[in-house]
């Protein structure tokens, strides 16, 4: 077995890294990217330093795999936290937040309905709003809009 380990060369690391990148194309959702890049880096170092011991190669591969995978997932977790317009594509009420319009009907006792676009929306407000007053959509709860005078 030790003979097999001593025969590991930079070509093996390059092939391993490319195979992992190929497997990533089948939908591993980024899981294999850190491991694949680690294999490619170890292959590059094994090519540059001809006497690179196989034990050092394996330790470096394991360490880099952990570090690269951790960095990769930190990047995506931070990126996923940032909400953009595409994340609201199926939440029509949330898309209206910030819209300023004219109240098409009066809002009394904190509740009412307004026409916004081609839809009649149920709205809530902390203050009474007369028909024709300017209002701003400040939040949404389900399919109900929370408005305030603009």
MDAnalysis code that builds the backbone (N, CA, C; Angstrom):
import MDAnalysis as mda
import numpy as np

u = mda.Universe.empty(450, n_residues=150, atom_resindex=np.repeat(np.arange(150), 3), trajectory=True)
u.add_TopologyAttr("name", ["N", "CA", "C"] * 150)
u.add_TopologyAttr("resid", np.arange(1, 151))
u.add_TopologyAttr("resname", ["UNK", "UNK", "UNK", "UNK", "UNK", "UNK", "UNK", "UNK", "UNK", "UNK", "UNK", "UNK", "UNK", "UNK", "UNK", "UNK", "UNK", "UNK", "UNK", "UNK", "UNK", "UNK", "UNK", "UNK", "UNK", "UNK", "UNK", "UNK", "UNK", "UNK", "UNK", "UNK", "UNK", "UNK", "UNK", "UNK", "UNK", "UNK", "UNK", "UNK", "UNK", "UNK", "UNK", "UNK", "UNK", "UNK", "UNK", "UNK", "UNK", "UNK", "UNK", "UNK", "UNK", "UNK", "UNK", "UNK", "UNK", "UNK", "UNK", "UNK", "UNK", "UNK", "UNK", "UNK", "UNK", "UNK", "UNK", "UNK", "UNK", "UNK", "UNK", "UNK", "UNK", "UNK", "UNK", "UNK", "UNK", "UNK", "UNK", "UNK", "UNK", "UNK", "UNK", "UNK", "UNK", "UNK", "UNK", "UNK", "UNK", "UNK", "UNK", "UNK", "UNK", "UNK", "UNK", "UNK", "UNK", "UNK", "UNK", "UNK", "UNK", "UNK", "UNK", "UNK", "UNK", "UNK", "UNK", "UNK", "UNK", "UNK", "UNK", "UNK", "UNK", "UNK", "UNK", "UNK", "UNK", "UNK", "UNK", "UNK", "UNK", "UNK", "UNK", "UNK", "UNK", "UNK", "UNK", "UNK", "UNK", "UNK", "UNK", "UNK", "UNK", "UNK", "UNK", "UNK", "UNK", "UNK", "UNK", "UNK", "UNK", "UNK", "UNK", "UNK", "UNK", "UNK", "UNK", "UNK", "UNK", "UNK"])
u.atoms.positions = np.array([
    [0.808, -1.192, 0.000],
    [0.000, 0.000, 0.000],
    [0.855, 1.261, 0.000],
    [1.963, 1.252, 0.725],
    [2.804, 2.433, 0.801],
    [3.416, 2.761, -0.557],
    [3.607, 1.731, -1.384],
    [4.152, 1.979, -2.724],
    [3.159, 2.802, -3.551],
    [1.875, 2.500, -3.380],
    [0.838, 3.244, -4.105],
    [0.844, 4.701, -3.653],
    [0.949, 4.926, -2.357],
    [0.950, 6.282, -1.831],
    [2.186, 7.063, -2.299],
    [3.310, 6.386, -2.372],
    [4.535, 7.053, -2.815],
    [4.518, 7.357, -4.303],
    [3.633, 6.708, -5.037],
    [3.541, 6.924, -6.490],
    [2.622, 8.092, -6.840],
    [2.005, 8.750, -5.846],
    [1.121, 9.883, -6.128],
    [1.945, 11.010, -6.746],
    [1.493, 11.489, -7.880],
    [2.193, 12.580, -8.553],
    [1.224, 13.740, -8.777],
    [1.750, 14.807, -9.322],
    [0.918, 15.983, -9.556],
    [-0.202, 15.694, -10.554],
    [0.024, 14.755, -11.491],
    [-1.029, 14.407, -12.450],
    [-2.250, 13.823, -11.747],
    [-2.011, 13.018, -10.720],
    [-3.123, 12.446, -9.967],
    [-3.968, 13.545, -9.307],
    [-3.304, 14.542, -8.733],
    [-4.025, 15.634, -8.084],
    [-4.811, 16.459, -9.102],
    [-4.192, 16.717, -10.278],
    [-4.902, 17.470, -11.312],
    [-6.133, 16.717, -11.803],
    [-5.993, 15.435, -12.048],
    [-7.119, 14.631, -12.508],
    [-8.203, 14.583, -11.432],
    [-7.797, 14.383, -10.188],
    [-8.758, 14.349, -9.085],
    [-9.517, 15.674, -8.980],
    [-8.795, 16.791, -9.078],
    [-9.435, 18.102, -9.015],
    [-10.400, 18.324, -10.167],
    [-10.011, 17.919, -11.368],
    [-10.891, 18.091, -12.525],
    [-12.118, 17.181, -12.446],
    [-11.955, 15.976, -11.924],
    [-13.096, 15.076, -11.741],
    [-14.072, 15.684, -10.734],
    [-13.559, 16.245, -9.658],
    [-14.430, 16.886, -8.667],
    [-15.151, 18.096, -9.259],
    [-14.464, 18.875, -10.080],
    [-15.128, 20.002, -10.739],
    [-16.211, 19.511, -11.689],
    [-15.948, 18.398, -12.381],
    [-16.962, 17.808, -13.255],
    [-18.165, 17.333, -12.466],
    [-17.925, 16.718, -11.309],
    [-19.036, 16.274, -10.466],
    [-19.832, 17.460, -9.928],
    [-19.152, 18.580, -9.705],
    [-19.830, 19.784, -9.233],
    [-20.851, 20.261, -10.258],
    [-20.577, 20.036, -11.518],
    [-21.516, 20.444, -12.571],
    [-22.845, 19.707, -12.480],
    [-22.859, 18.555, -11.832],
    [-24.088, 17.783, -11.701],
    [-24.938, 18.227, -10.516],
    [-24.557, 19.319, -9.866],
    [-25.430, 19.894, -8.850],
    [-25.021, 19.658, -7.425],
    [-23.765, 19.730, -7.105],
    [-23.338, 19.564, -5.715],
    [-23.479, 20.867, -4.927],
    [-23.993, 21.907, -5.521],
    [-24.275, 23.210, -4.907],
    [-23.073, 23.826, -4.190],
    [-21.917, 23.714, -4.758],
    [-20.730, 24.343, -4.209],
    [-19.962, 23.496, -3.227],
    [-20.499, 22.362, -2.839],
    [-19.841, 21.530, -1.827],
    [-18.470, 21.045, -2.307],
    [-18.347, 20.703, -3.575],
    [-17.099, 20.135, -4.079],
    [-16.092, 21.180, -4.562],
    [-16.472, 22.441, -4.613],
    [-15.563, 23.464, -5.130],
    [-14.332, 23.644, -4.251],
    [-14.516, 23.671, -2.949],
    [-13.372, 23.816, -2.047],
    [-12.438, 22.630, -2.118],
    [-13.004, 21.439, -2.215],
    [-12.182, 20.226, -2.281],
    [-11.453, 20.159, -3.618],
    [-12.159, 20.506, -4.699],
    [-11.546, 20.474, -6.027],
    [-10.420, 21.489, -6.130],
    [-10.637, 22.687, -5.621],
    [-9.572, 23.692, -5.684],
    [-8.384, 23.285, -4.814],
    [-8.633, 22.600, -3.712],
    [-7.540, 22.099, -2.874],
    [-6.708, 21.080, -3.628],
    [-7.363, 20.174, -4.336],
    [-6.645, 19.164, -5.111],
    [-5.801, 19.819, -6.201],
    [-6.335, 20.839, -6.843],
    [-5.586, 21.520, -7.898],
    [-4.388, 22.281, -7.333],
    [-4.544, 22.904, -6.173],
    [-3.423, 23.611, -5.539],
    [-2.338, 22.631, -5.126],
    [-2.726, 21.501, -4.539],
    [-1.732, 20.493, -4.140],
    [-1.038, 19.949, -5.383],
    [-1.779, 19.741, -6.464],
    [-1.162, 19.293, -7.711],
    [-0.159, 20.294, -8.243],
    [-0.504, 21.576, -8.171],
    [0.421, 22.617, -8.619],
    [1.685, 22.636, -7.759],
    [1.523, 22.524, -6.449],
    [2.691, 22.514, -5.561],
    [3.538, 21.251, -5.750],
    [2.878, 20.122, -5.986],
    [3.632, 18.880, -6.243],
    [4.394, 18.978, -7.554],
    [3.876, 19.708, -8.510],
    [4.563, 19.903, -9.785],
    [5.751, 20.857, -9.622],
    [5.551, 21.928, -8.821],
    [6.623, 22.900, -8.614],
    [7.745, 22.347, -7.746],
    [7.387, 21.596, -6.715],
    [8.384, 21.039, -5.788],
    [8.393, 19.526, -5.958],
    [9.342, 19.046, -6.732],
    [9.367, 17.646, -7.148],
    [9.495, 16.675, -5.972],
    [10.162, 17.030, -4.925],
    [10.368, 16.122, -3.810],
    [9.320, 16.256, -2.715],
    [8.146, 16.716, -3.043],
    [7.068, 16.948, -2.094],
    [6.541, 15.598, -1.592],
    [6.746, 15.286, -0.326],
    [6.380, 13.985, 0.238],
    [4.870, 13.777, 0.211],
    [4.456, 12.525, 0.015],
    [3.024, 12.227, -0.084],
    [2.292, 12.521, 1.219],
    [2.969, 12.357, 2.361],
    [2.332, 12.665, 3.636],
    [2.006, 14.160, 3.729],
    [2.937, 14.983, 3.300],
    [2.727, 16.429, 3.307],
    [1.625, 16.810, 2.315],
    [1.574, 16.116, 1.185],
    [0.523, 16.381, 0.199],
    [-0.859, 16.104, 0.789],
    [-1.012, 14.989, 1.480],
    [-2.307, 14.636, 2.065],
    [-2.709, 15.595, 3.185],
    [-1.741, 15.960, 4.025],
    [-2.033, 16.908, 5.107],
    [-2.422, 18.267, 4.529],
    [-1.676, 18.706, 3.511],
    [-1.991, 19.980, 2.877],
    [-3.363, 19.925, 2.200],
    [-3.662, 18.816, 1.541],
    [-4.962, 18.661, 0.889],
    [-6.096, 18.717, 1.910],
    [-5.965, 18.018, 3.009],
    [-7.017, 18.019, 4.036],
    [-7.195, 19.411, 4.629],
    [-6.095, 20.082, 4.920],
    [-6.161, 21.421, 5.507],
    [-6.787, 22.414, 4.538],
    [-6.311, 22.407, 3.306],
    [-6.862, 23.328, 2.312],
    [-8.337, 23.044, 2.031],
    [-8.722, 21.775, 2.030],
    [-10.125, 21.427, 1.794],
    [-11.011, 22.027, 2.866],
    [-10.591, 21.923, 4.112],
    [-11.375, 22.508, 5.205],
    [-11.433, 24.024, 5.108],
    [-10.283, 24.646, 4.858],
    [-10.235, 26.108, 4.799],
    [-11.030, 26.631, 3.608],
    [-10.808, 26.070, 2.418],
    [-11.514, 26.541, 1.227],
    [-13.018, 26.316, 1.339],
    [-13.419, 25.188, 1.873],
    [-14.851, 24.923, 2.026],
    [-15.477, 25.903, 3.008],
    [-14.789, 26.176, 4.108],
    [-15.301, 27.126, 5.082],
    [-15.423, 28.519, 4.465],
    [-14.396, 28.967, 3.752],
    [-14.426, 30.285, 3.106],
    [-15.551, 30.345, 2.083],
    [-15.703, 29.290, 1.305],
    [-16.734, 29.252, 0.267],
    [-18.134, 29.392, 0.872],
    [-18.419, 28.643, 1.929],
    [-19.740, 28.699, 2.541],
    [-19.972, 29.997, 3.297],
    [-18.929, 30.602, 3.844],
    [-19.082, 31.912, 4.469],
    [-19.466, 32.944, 3.421],
    [-18.851, 32.869, 2.254],
    [-19.163, 33.789, 1.165],
    [-20.622, 33.656, 0.744],
    [-21.111, 32.433, 0.565],
    [-22.478, 32.238, 0.121],
    [-23.494, 32.534, 1.216],
    [-23.159, 32.269, 2.453],
    [-24.094, 32.591, 3.530],
    [-24.279, 34.098, 3.620],
    [-23.182, 34.834, 3.507],
    [-23.250, 36.287, 3.553],
    [-23.990, 36.815, 2.318],
    [-23.761, 36.208, 1.193],
    [-24.408, 36.629, -0.043],
    [-25.903, 36.309, -0.016],
    [-26.278, 35.206, 0.604],
    [-27.682, 34.828, 0.696],
    [-28.465, 35.706, 1.644],
    [-27.779, 36.332, 2.611],
    [-28.457, 37.204, 3.556],
    [-28.881, 38.519, 2.915],
    [-28.156, 38.938, 1.905],
    [-28.495, 40.185, 1.227],
    [-29.727, 39.947, 0.361],
    [-30.777, 40.682, 0.681],
    [-32.024, 40.500, -0.055],
    [-32.034, 41.430, -1.252],
    [-32.315, 40.898, -2.399],
    [-32.402, 41.713, -3.597],
    [-33.801, 41.600, -4.191],
    [-34.029, 42.331, -5.274],
    [-35.360, 42.359, -5.878],
    [-35.796, 40.999, -6.393],
    [-34.861, 40.159, -6.825],
    [-35.252, 38.857, -7.369],
    [-35.808, 37.935, -6.284],
    [-35.480, 38.183, -5.020],
    [-36.017, 37.341, -3.954],
    [-37.481, 37.664, -3.654],
    [-37.979, 38.780, -4.177],
    [-39.360, 39.187, -3.944],
    [-40.261, 38.856, -5.126],
    [-39.773, 38.088, -6.060],
    [-40.505, 37.867, -7.298],
    [-41.880, 37.241, -7.071],
    [-42.035, 36.414, -6.064],
    [-43.318, 35.775, -5.799],
    [-44.041, 36.372, -4.597],
    [-43.591, 37.508, -4.119],
    [-44.230, 38.181, -2.990],
    [-44.696, 39.556, -3.461],
    [-45.860, 39.570, -4.075],
    [-46.350, 40.780, -4.717],
    [-46.564, 41.906, -3.720],
    [-47.046, 41.590, -2.538],
    [-47.283, 42.631, -1.541],
    [-45.971, 43.270, -1.103],
    [-44.933, 42.485, -0.919],
    [-43.640, 43.024, -0.487],
    [-43.010, 43.889, -1.576],
    [-43.324, 43.628, -2.820],
    [-42.800, 44.449, -3.912],
    [-43.334, 45.872, -3.857],
    [-44.471, 46.066, -3.207],
    [-45.114, 47.384, -3.159],
    [-44.591, 48.270, -2.044],
    [-43.750, 47.742, -1.159],
    [-43.228, 48.538, -0.046],
    [-42.450, 49.724, -0.601],
    [-42.773, 50.894, -0.103],
    [-42.149, 52.121, -0.563],
    [-42.974, 52.862, -1.602],
    [-44.006, 52.230, -2.124],
    [-44.854, 52.858, -3.137],
    [-45.669, 53.990, -2.514],
    [-45.688, 55.124, -3.183],
    [-46.502, 56.254, -2.756],
    [-47.634, 56.388, -3.773],
    [-48.859, 56.464, -3.272],
    [-50.025, 56.550, -4.139],
    [-51.101, 57.373, -3.463],
    [-52.205, 57.535, -4.142],
    [-53.338, 58.262, -3.598],
    [-54.365, 57.256, -3.077],
    [-54.910, 57.519, -1.912],
    [-55.915, 56.615, -1.336],
    [-57.173, 56.675, -2.192],
    [-57.529, 55.537, -2.780],
    [-58.711, 55.497, -3.648],
    [-59.994, 55.386, -2.837],
    [-59.869, 55.111, -1.553],
    [-61.024, 55.026, -0.657],
    [-60.546, 55.451, 0.727],
    [-61.441, 55.846, 1.583],
    [-61.026, 56.264, 2.916],
    [-60.672, 55.045, 3.768],
    [-59.754, 55.276, 4.696],
    [-59.322, 54.229, 5.628],
    [-59.745, 54.692, 7.009],
    [-60.740, 53.991, 7.574],
    [-61.286, 54.377, 8.871],
    [-61.133, 53.224, 9.853],
    [-60.957, 53.562, 11.140],
    [-60.788, 52.574, 12.210],
    [-59.615, 51.632, 11.931],
    [-58.607, 52.130, 11.238],
    [-57.396, 51.352, 11.015],
    [-57.448, 50.373, 9.858],
    [-58.611, 50.245, 9.188],
    [-58.720, 49.269, 8.106],
    [-59.411, 49.891, 6.901],
    [-59.047, 49.373, 5.716],
    [-59.693, 49.849, 4.506],
    [-59.211, 49.073, 3.294],
    [-59.611, 49.568, 2.134],
    [-59.191, 48.946, 0.883],
    [-58.769, 50.052, -0.071],
    [-57.723, 49.780, -0.842],
    [-57.285, 50.737, -1.853],
    [-57.022, 49.993, -3.157],
    [-57.158, 50.721, -4.242],
    [-56.811, 50.176, -5.556],
    [-55.373, 50.581, -5.844],
    [-54.550, 49.612, -6.096],
    [-53.147, 49.863, -6.412],
    [-52.797, 49.016, -7.612],
    [-52.506, 49.670, -8.714],
    [-52.303, 48.926, -9.940],
    [-53.628, 48.361, -10.398],
    [-53.662, 47.087, -10.701],
    [-54.908, 46.452, -11.138],
    [-55.533, 45.603, -10.042],
    [-55.140, 45.855, -8.780],
    [-55.594, 45.021, -7.671],
    [-56.186, 45.875, -6.566],
    [-57.197, 45.349, -5.925],
    [-57.801, 45.980, -4.749],
    [-57.161, 45.338, -3.516],
    [-56.450, 46.144, -2.721],
    [-55.698, 45.646, -1.579],
    [-56.387, 46.000, -0.269],
    [-56.315, 45.070, 0.686],
    [-56.741, 45.354, 2.051],
    [-55.574, 46.052, 2.731],
    [-55.867, 47.171, 3.419],
    [-54.807, 47.936, 4.058],
    [-55.130, 48.179, 5.525],
    [-54.056, 48.406, 6.289],
    [-54.175, 48.794, 7.696],
    [-53.378, 50.060, 7.904],
    [-53.893, 50.901, 8.778],
    [-53.196, 52.142, 9.103],
    [-53.470, 52.478, 10.564],
    [-52.502, 53.118, 11.213],
    [-52.680, 53.521, 12.608],
    [-53.525, 54.793, 12.718],
    [-53.618, 55.523, 11.618],
    [-54.413, 56.754, 11.621],
    [-55.454, 56.670, 10.506],
    [-56.531, 57.419, 10.662],
    [-57.539, 57.478, 9.611],
    [-57.004, 58.297, 8.439],
    [-57.307, 57.853, 7.242],
    [-56.840, 58.524, 6.033],
    [-58.047, 58.776, 5.139],
    [-58.180, 59.995, 4.680],
    [-59.314, 60.361, 3.823],
    [-59.028, 59.980, 2.374],
    [-60.093, 59.769, 1.646],
    [-59.978, 59.454, 0.227],
    [-59.257, 60.608, -0.487],
    [-58.286, 60.264, -1.335],
    [-57.530, 61.267, -2.082],
    [-56.235, 61.681, -1.418],
    [-56.046, 61.345, -0.121],
    [-54.791, 61.677, 0.560],
    [-53.660, 60.807, 0.012],
    [-52.475, 61.351, 0.087],
    [-51.291, 60.622, -0.360],
    [-50.862, 59.645, 0.740],
    [-50.614, 58.364, 0.358],
    [-50.196, 57.340, 1.329],
    [-48.954, 56.625, 0.815],
    [-48.240, 56.041, 1.774],
    [-47.026, 55.268, 1.450],
    [-47.178, 53.875, 2.056],
    [-46.857, 52.853, 1.266],
    [-46.862, 51.480, 1.764],
    [-45.561, 51.282, 2.527],
    [-45.654, 50.924, 3.823],
    [-44.463, 50.792, 4.665],
    [-44.113, 49.346, 4.989],
    [-45.089, 48.435, 4.874],
    [-44.814, 47.024, 5.170],
    [-45.938, 46.177, 4.600],
    [-45.729, 44.873, 4.674],
    [-46.788, 43.954, 4.262],
    [-46.807, 42.776, 5.226],
    [-47.996, 42.288, 5.472],
    [-48.189, 41.089, 6.296],
    [-49.104, 40.177, 5.503],
    [-48.524, 39.171, 4.897],
    [-49.304, 38.319, 4.012],
    [-49.727, 39.124, 2.806],
    [-51.031, 39.196, 2.579],
    [-51.560, 39.972, 1.456],
    [-52.212, 41.264, 1.927],
    [-51.837, 41.725, 3.117],
    [-52.352, 42.968, 3.666],
    [-51.224, 43.986, 3.703],
    [-51.512, 45.198, 3.236],
    [-50.517, 46.264, 3.211],
    [-50.672, 47.156, 4.429],
    [-49.567, 47.592, 4.995],
    [-49.565, 48.556, 6.095],
    [-49.159, 49.903, 5.489],
    [-50.026, 50.910, 5.679],
    [-49.789, 52.207, 5.044],
    [-49.749, 53.299, 6.094],
    [-49.180, 54.453, 5.678],
    [-49.142, 55.640, 6.511],
    [-49.276, 56.849, 5.584],
    [-49.690, 57.977, 6.135],
    [-49.776, 59.165, 5.297],
    [-48.372, 59.524, 4.765],
    [-48.318, 59.926, 3.506],
    [-47.012, 60.268, 2.904],
    [-46.677, 61.721, 3.096],
])
